[in-house]
Every structure is written in structure tokens, then in C-alpha cells.
């Protein structure tokens, strides 16, 4: 083996200090394979070395939490002996370099995280952030990412139920692809990654190992320069058919008692999965690399340990479990190989051609990874813009039409229709509502699932924006009638070595913590994606929140569609007319400025608890959270979904009319009801602000008797943008 | 009604059809792994949707050579009803049990939506509970659903009343918007000459439960149960 030079250390993304630490751990110079392992294990992607000390401050517990962060995914109790297992994870860097495969393997990875723990995946969501529509790369990235997500999820047969898709020039050089999967498992049969026990077989199953994705984790832990295309070979290639077989084979074997521990081979492949299992189980592992199923001959130990070939799992089996496991994997025509055994040495030993070629202590690498308290500075405050300082439109309904057709609010039907939304025959509500609703198979219950973040708020104020993201997720679950259970957080930021970016990370974590504590909404899993910057320009802090709630009776789930004419439209929550950082300000007044709307978490909780109870009581026929674009956009979305219009009046004592109509004050809902009197009375008793603002009916939206626009006209504006954009020559 | 559902590697609607059949028939179907070379005595054989063998070669092409499919074909030729949904329809055309072929969607993208269909014939075991010309809705979800056959084949399908379902709009009419994938003659489902084999791209099993947004698919299974009990 050649001696390790400073260049080699640098190319492996290790700092001089980190290399010195590696030397101290080994007591000698590493060989190339060992250097590669250090590099992968200590990459930001695998070690969370910049974020760990902050992530530890998040609330992770509640009586219904079975397993919080630290495993492949988070687990919550949903009753009847069942558990819901979910996580969101980013695949940003690979999706920018190779959008189809980057997004596809992102979906594959998050599906495996969920079924590794014993759950059958039941739904996926995706939060997508693209650059400006006019940027020359954007359309190609949208087409590739959407096709990749669909191509993978559709084949595996897990419904993809929407999520988010927004556009902003700040993502021109770094798009975000955050994929979330939710699964359901028997609460008594959840599988973890700790390889407890000595002398047990370490088994490799799934696809063969090839030379793809080598150093993907290291790539995802560095910024882009303009030569990012040259990194295409570090992107993995997905095989959803093999994933489907692996899913079925794993679930079949999990029904037996053969498995002690199981871990998917994701980032840093065999390296990370081996260390994870050994470290958590307090054991050592010896691997015979000659037994690893290989796609091509002559792969080096370095390549085998760092390949990120997809659709692979590592398992530790009980004594005697091998025959059963082999039978199952052979039935599904997947590779099955005993590649090693657990030991009591606390060391990872790799052999090839009969000779030891690497030997590393497990705990120091996995547990004593570098952890940084990076310097950070809080973001400078942004001034609040008073409503009167924002110009009013000539006609509010023309402004509405423009908003409904702007890229962020325009219908994303073009995207959803490429996703199988109805496979598994449990989809109660697909994309387009506040939250997706999926029946828990074989029960009367349903899970509500949402993904939320408003990057323009976070760009103005990371902490307030993160509070808002959690609050909006909680509100979206509430709006379909669900009891919010827990979240998964996917923090996307720039280079943490810059104090202002680190300040954003701290702000995001503090905001999430605040909101989770106030709303009793713990974090059970998460992911951090750093270095989302190109040539020194970072993305806005984007803390995407994936959230899950429970509906005891799926038939009682509420939708946003108006159901009947002549019902009262009730506005719940306080409207101050906050236009700072709003969509109206950006799209109509052409300014991106001002502090985001503040979130009053106590009011959020009161208002939401009230709405949920009214839905459960059957008094609310349609419900929608008021978010992007404000009240008038929310009203229009309810009208479009139900194909029923409405007439509303701006109250006398309201803020300026355009601020009342388009302000993005938080903690608000619109609801329709046939029994406004009882709803208002209940609201008074619960100290929840509520008022009737109008009536449903007709084929138009009318505001203040003066302005009107037909639903058909609004629909055309809403549906037109995306297909036209994607098919333009 | 005793039914068998064939499970290929990559089938992903096998559980959905299992649930729909159990609901309609009161008894669960037998799930048959593709490697079997024999089938139990059954009244109905279903080839479910999914991506058999990943659809990597050509949709349904590999599955058509599965060990069990030879037996399915033999039963079909003896008159046992066979239903192929989505990927199952593709397998049926690949085996030659149904004419024509399902090509890539005209827009070259996967399409999933609730699609209106017109019932073109009620003269079959599968469609007897519908009204002639009835406009129904069912989910579609496919990448390769564009039905193609030559003019002679299309003529005989029409002349022999073998077109079971056509894509249409909410009023039952044709037009460019009514055809989600570019199928010739807006064909969504066809019967074989003996009328015991139906292949269709839409998913009746996904609209057999009011909670999921519709029950128009349930009539197909209930119709089969009645017809096969008679």
C-alpha cells in the first residue's frame, strides 16, 4: 500500500486535525482502505459533526413515541398493536447532478430506512425546491426529479401522495429533494440495528456491489463549484424492481425469528452499516470481502467498502436462522451471502484473499467521531413591514388570479399525475389537500401525512421560519381532523463552516424546539443536509418538516372542498394583515422583504384543538389552513376543490382590505359549516377568535359585493402554468 | 366464486385485488406464486397490476414466460374466466390471449388519475352489472397503456362487440382530452373472442370501497360473483 500523503487526506475530505485524530486512534498510519473508511464515517453526511450538539436539544419524547432519533427511522404508537415508522431524508446533491437517478435513489433509500425497521411502507411524500423557472437548468431538473420519484415509487408500489414543490432563484445551483416515507408495523415486531451477540453470522442480501456511488457521502458533504457535472459518477443507479423484491423478502423473513439486527446499506454502504451495527451492539465484526456478491471482478477492498450500490441490506442472524433466511432470499431471487461474523474484539477486521487488509476499532470511529461547536452568529433582524406600506391592488380578484397561477401556488397536477397515488388501495385523500390521508390497512383508522416549510420566511428569519414550518405541519394535520403525533425534520443549509450559516442552523433548531415543545409534537427522526451552496452562494435555510397524525375514524377525515351551497364560511384565528415576506408582496408588489409572520404558539394550539374537536363533532363540512397567499387564496382553493363558489365581505374593522385578504397571519383556518351559531359559540367558550365572513354558493368568488371572478376562470389560471411551463419549446 | 391471483416478482396490486375479491365473494382468493406449474380448480384467474420483472424488457414480456402462465393459458382456452388488470392486461397481450399491444403512453409520462370510462358492452361475465353505455370512473396508473392493434384487429374487436371499456370524458364523449394515453379507438379494455378473458388498464380494485372515492369497480367483481354462481 502506498503511503498516505497530505493530498490524499485532503481529497478524502478530512481536515488535518481529523487526520491527526485518526492517527491517534490507530496508533499508526492508515492504509488507503482505512483512510477511505475514516473519510466516509467522519463525513458530515454520516457523522453529523457540525449539527449533533444542536440536534441533541430537540424534544424527542412523548408517551406515544416508541423510538426517537438514532435508528433508521422514528417510531410512534398508533394503537391496536400497530406502530407508524417514518423519516424524511434529503438527496439534494445527487439530484442536482443526475436528477432522475438522484431522486429515484433518494426514494429507494428512504423506503429502505422504513422497511428495515419492519414496517410496510404505505405512503411517500416529497418536498422539492427548484431554482427560478426561467433558469436554463430548472425545467430539465423538474422533469428528471419527478420522473425519477415516480419511476421508483410506482414500481415498488407505494403511493406517492404529493408534498411540496416551489421555485426560487436561491436554489438555482442547489435544488432540494427531500423524500419522506411512512410505514406501518406490528408494534411488537420492530427491528433495530444493534448486532448484539458474538459469533453470529453477518449476512449480505439484495443487489450485488458495483463501483457506483463510491464516495457519495463525501460528495454530499462538500460544496459545489461550477464543475459539479464531473461528479456524476458518484451518483448511484436505482433498481426499484430489486427494491420491491427486497421489501417483500425482508418482511417475509421478519415474520420469523431469524433476524437479530438489520441495517440498510445507504450512505457509505458497507462501511457505515457495519460500524453502525457493531457499535450499537457493542461487538466487533470480521468480514471476508471475497464473499461479498460483486457485479464485476477485481473490486478492491476500498471500492467494496465505499460503494453505494443500492438495494442492499446487512443482517445479523440468530444461530440456526441461516437456512430460513437463505430460503426466503432465494425465493425472491436475491443475492444472499454470509460475509462475516460478530466477534468480541470490538474491532472491524476486513480480509481479502485470506489476508487481513484493514483493522479498525469500532467505537472510536463510530462514536468518537469529531464533533464541532462551530462558531455562529445570529442572523441580523429584519424589520416588520406595516400593512399600509404595501401597495393595494386595483382589483383583489385579479391579484388572486395572478397568485393562483404563480409557480409556487399553481396546481402541481402535472407532477402528481406521474405518481401512482392509489396503489395499495388505502388512499383516502391524495395530493392537493392540507394533508394526505391513508387508511391503516385492515383498520378503521387513518394516518394523515404532510410536509411543510416556507423558505421565504426562513430566509428572513430562520428561527421564526422553523417555528412556522412546525406550526403549519401541525395545522395541516389538524385541518383534516387528525391528532398530530410527531415530526421528522430535514434541515437543508449551506456551509456550516461559515458562522452566518451556522447561525441559521442554530436558529432552525431553536425554532423547531420551541414549536415542538409548545405543540407536544416531538421529533422522532431527521436528517441534516449541509454544504448546499455553489460558488459561495448558499440556499436559504430550509428546515423541511414531515409530520404524521392519527385519525381514529377514517370516514371522519375532513377535506378542503366546499360541500354544499348556503353554508357559512368561518374564519378561525386572528387576522392582523401581516404582509411581510408574503407571497402577495413577492408576486404582486415585486418585493422580497420584511419579517415573516410571527407564530403565537399558544394561540396555534388553542385554535387547532378547537378546529379538531369541531371536525370530530361533525359540525365542519370543509376545512383548510390559511397559509401561502392568505385568506383569499385559501378560499379560492376550497372553491376550486368543491367547484362551489362563495361570497365574502371584508369586515369594517379589518386592517386594510388587501392586508386582510392576502396577509399571512399564522394559526388560522377557514371552515364551512351548516351550523355557524354552534361553532361560534364553541369558539367563544374556547377563547378562539372566529367570525363568519361569508356564504358558499354559486359559480363565482365575490368579495365585498363589488369584485367577482368565476371558478372556471380561476381554475384555468391555477391549472395552466405548470403544463405550459413544462411543454414550452 | 373461487378465484386465484397470480403473483409475479414485481406484482404490486396483488393485495389490492385480494381485498376486492374477498369483499365481493366473501372468501379470499388463492394466491399463486409464478413458479407454480399447476393451478387449483378455480372459477376465475386474475393477473394483477404491478411491474412484473420490473417491466425492464417490455411490459409483461418476461411474466408471459413464467411457469404458471402456460397453465393460465390452458385454462383460458378451456373457458375459465381470466381477468388481467394493468400489468396483467400487458401479460395477456404478450401471451397472445388477447390481441394487440400496450405501448408507451403518448405523452411519454406515467399517468395516474381518476379516469372516466364508458361501458361498451354488457355482454360478458365481467360487465353484466353495468348498464350499456354507462359512464363510470376508475383510477388509472400506468406508463405503458396506449393500446395498439392493426386496422383489421380493431375492426374485428368492434364487429364482435369485444371492446369492454373506452376512455371518455365525464359526459361519456371522446375527444383529445378524454384519451389519457393515446390508445387507438380510446380502448381501455377488451375481451377475447370467447369472451372469457378481459384485459383492462384501469384498476377496478382501487374503486371498490366508498372510502377510497368510488365504487364503480365493485360492480365488476360483484357481476363476476353473480355470473359465476349462476
Interface residues (C-beta under 8 A of the other chain):
Chain A: X147 X150 X151 X154 X155 X156 X157 X239 X240 X241 X242 X244 X245 X332 X333 X416 X417 X418 X419 X420 X421 X422 X423 X424 X425 X426 X427 X428 X439 X554 X555
Chain B: X9 X10 X12 X13 X15 X16 X19 X20 X49 X50 X51 X53 X54 X55 X56 X109 X110 X111 X112 X113 X139 X141 X143 X203 X205 X206 X208 X209 X211 X212
